[in-house]
Amino acid sequence: MIKLDISVKNDITAMSDRIRRELKAYPQQAETEFIHLTPIKTGNARRKTRLVNSTEIHADYQYADVLDAGRDMTPKGMRGSTQAPRGMTKPFLDWAKKKLAYIFRKY
């Protein structure tokens, strides 16, 4: 005689609850990570970086584009931050990909 257990576990509800919880926390974590990646010399850039409407991170200062471009050679010489040689967006997108892959991981 052969016995097979063919019961199915319903982990979908628990999994969707976990995903929903982690996605709810994601915007605040994203803001924290982006601010962490922002260079700090005087603190102005970090102070003026904010999460807006839970969907956008605004870097509201005049030299945001220069910092985000990273450290590179321009006609005026080396420009950008030595603290963020890749800028902020590229490292942030790497973090975001990993974070979302973690949230939607397989059981």
N, C-alpha and C positions, 0 to 999 in steps of 0.2 A: 504494500500500500504506500502511496506517495501523498504527502500533504504539502501544499503550497500556501503560503500566506500572501494573499493578494490585497490586503488592506492598504488604503491610501491615506497618508497623513495630510491634513489640511494646514499647511504652513503658509498658505497664501495670505491669510489675514494678518498673521504675525509679521510676515515679511513686508507687506504693504504698510503696516503701522510703523515699522522700523524705518522704511524708506521715507515715509511722510514726515516722521520726526526729524530725521537727519536733513531732509531738504528744507524744513522749516528753519533749522539752525544754520544752514549754508550761507545765506547772505551776510550775517554777522561775522561768520568765520572768514568769509571772503574779504570783507572790509579789513579785518584784523590782519590777514595775511598780506594784503596789498600795502597797508600802512607799514607793516614790518619790512617789506621790500623797498620802501621809499627811503632814500638816503636821509641822514640826519646830520646837519651841520649846525643850523640855528634852530631847527625844529619847525620852521615855517611850513615846509612842504607837508610834513606829517600832520600838523595842526589843521591844515586846509584841505585835507583829503577826507571825504565823507561819503557815507552810504546815503543815497537819495532814493526815496520811494521803494526801498527794499529791492531795487532792481538795477541800480546804476551806482558805480563808484565815480565820484567827481574829484579830480585833482585840480582844485581851483586856485591856481597861482600862475604867474606869468611864465615861469621857466619850466613848467611841467613837461612840455614837449622836448626840451633840451635834456632833462633828466631821463625821460623815457627813451630817448634815442640811444642812450648808453654812452659809453666812452669811445669816441672816435676822432679821427683826424679831420679837421675842416680847413678851409683856406686860411682861417685865423689861427690855426694851430690845434692842439688837442683840446677837445671840449667834452663836457659831460662830467659825471660824477665818478670818482674812483671807487666809491662805495657801492655803486650800482653799474658796473661796466656793461651789463646786458640790458640796462634799463629796468623798468618794473613790469611792463606788460608781458614780456617773454617769460620770465620766471613765474609770473602769476599764472599764465596759461598752462605752464607745466604743472603747477600745483593744482589748478582747477581740474585738469584732466585726471590726475591721480585721485583727487578727492571724489570726483563723480564716479570714477571706476570703483572706488571703495564703497560708495553709497549703493551702487547698483550691482555689487558683487553677487556671485552665485553662491547659493547655500551649499 
